Amino acid sequence: MFDKENLKYFLIWPISVLTAIFFKYYGFLRPDVLLINNYLLFLLVFGPALVVTIILVFNKILKS
C-alpha cells in the first residue's frame, strides 16, 4: 500500500502526536511558563501533517 520513498512522510503523524502530548504534559506541570494557546498548539502541530497528507492523497489520485 505504501511506497518506500513516501514512507518518511507518514512518520509526521506520530511525531506530531508525541510533540502535542509533550507540550500538553509540560504545560500541565508548569502552567505559568508555557503561554501557548491550545488551539494554536494543535494548529502548529497538526497543520503541516495535514497538508502533507492532503498532498500525498492528491498525488495518489492524480497518478491513477
N, C-alpha and C positions, 0 to 999 in steps of 0.2 A: 504494500500500500504506500509506503514512504520511500522516496529515493534516498540514497546515501548522501548525496550532495545537499539535499534540503533538510536533512535530519537536524542540523545545527540550529535551524530556525525554530524547531519545536521544543528546544530547550529554554526558550524565552519564557514560556508559561510557568514552568516550575520555579525558575529563578525569580520571576515577578511575584509569585505567591509567597515564596520564602522571604523576599525583601519586605513585602507588606506585613507579614507576620512579625518579622524582626522589628519593624518600626512601631507596630501596634504594641508589642511587648515592651519595647524601650520607652514608649510614651506612657505606658501604664506604670512602669517603675519610677520614672522621673517626669511627671506631668508638667512641671514648671519649666523644664529645659526645652522640651520639644514643642514648638509653637507652629505645627503644621496642621492645617485643617484636614479632616478625614477625607472629604471629597477630593481635595487637591492631591492627597496621597494616592488614592485609588486611581485618579486620572493620570498621574505621573507614572505609576507602576503598570497599570493595565492598558493604558493608551497605546504605547509603542507595540506591545504584544498583539493587541487587537488589530492595529494597522498592518503588521507583518502577516498575520493570519488572513486578513482580507486580501492582501496582495497575492499570497500563495494560492488561495482559493480561486481568485480570478485568473491567475496564470494557468491553473489546472483546467479550468472551464474553457479558456480560450484555446488551449492546446488540443483538446479533444473534440 
